[in-house]
Amino acid sequence: MDVLLGQIKQCTICVDHLPLGPNPVVTAHPESKIVIIGQAPGLKVHNSGIPWDDASGKRLRSWLNVTEEQFYDTKNFAILPMGFCYPGKGKSGDLPPRKECAPQWHVALLDKMPNTKLIILIGSYAQRYYLKDRVGATLTETVSNFESYLPEFFTIPHPSPRNRFWLSKNQWFEALVVPKLQKRVHDIL
């Protein structure tokens, strides 16, 4: 695992497409129990090098009902974004994650984590990539059907403050789904 993570840290596969250059943000351990697959690091995370070190991470930890210490213990959680580096700014937020990372690195990383009990797919990029033809027509459909992807996957929206409209429109998520997510995480940890 250390060799693989070292190779990822040296990755330059999409260097020409990254406005701030490569800075892969990924964490994993052979004993990781839960894998979190999100989008890509934002600017704050790019600068700190700490995954989910922002408002989105704070909300995610709340949804999981875990402390920072639990969250950053790689024996508990591996963090594999779809794109490992900050993709740059777009018109209405960050650009989509680069498409090179997941096919290049995810299988190798997941193969080295045989104790994984759950993969949390955050947002439509991760959900489309991993669920393929099982993904719903919309993010809302995929998240509302989360139980159909268990026990391997748990589907949730992105915890970004930018998603406040979706969360206010879909209050069932925090009322009904988050408690089930918390129980699943608690049972595994």
ZIVENLIN-V673981 format. One record per run of one state. SS is the DSSP state (hx for helix, st for strand, lp for the rest). FROM is the first residue (numbers start at 0). LEN is the number of residues. If there is no record, write none. Layout:
ss from len
SS FROM LEN
SS FROM LEN
//
This chain:
ss from len
lp 0 1
hx 1 8
lp 9 5
hx 14 3
lp 17 8
st 25 2
lp 27 6
st 33 4
lp 37 2
st 39 1
lp 40 2
hx 42 6
lp 48 6
hx 54 10
lp 64 3
hx 67 4
lp 71 5
st 76 4
lp 80 2
st 82 1
lp 83 5
st 88 2
lp 90 2
st 92 2
lp 94 5
hx 99 12
lp 111 6
st 117 5
hx 122 12
lp 134 4
hx 138 6
lp 144 1
hx 145 4
lp 149 3
st 152 4
lp 156 4
hx 160 9
lp 169 2
hx 171 17
lp 188 1
//
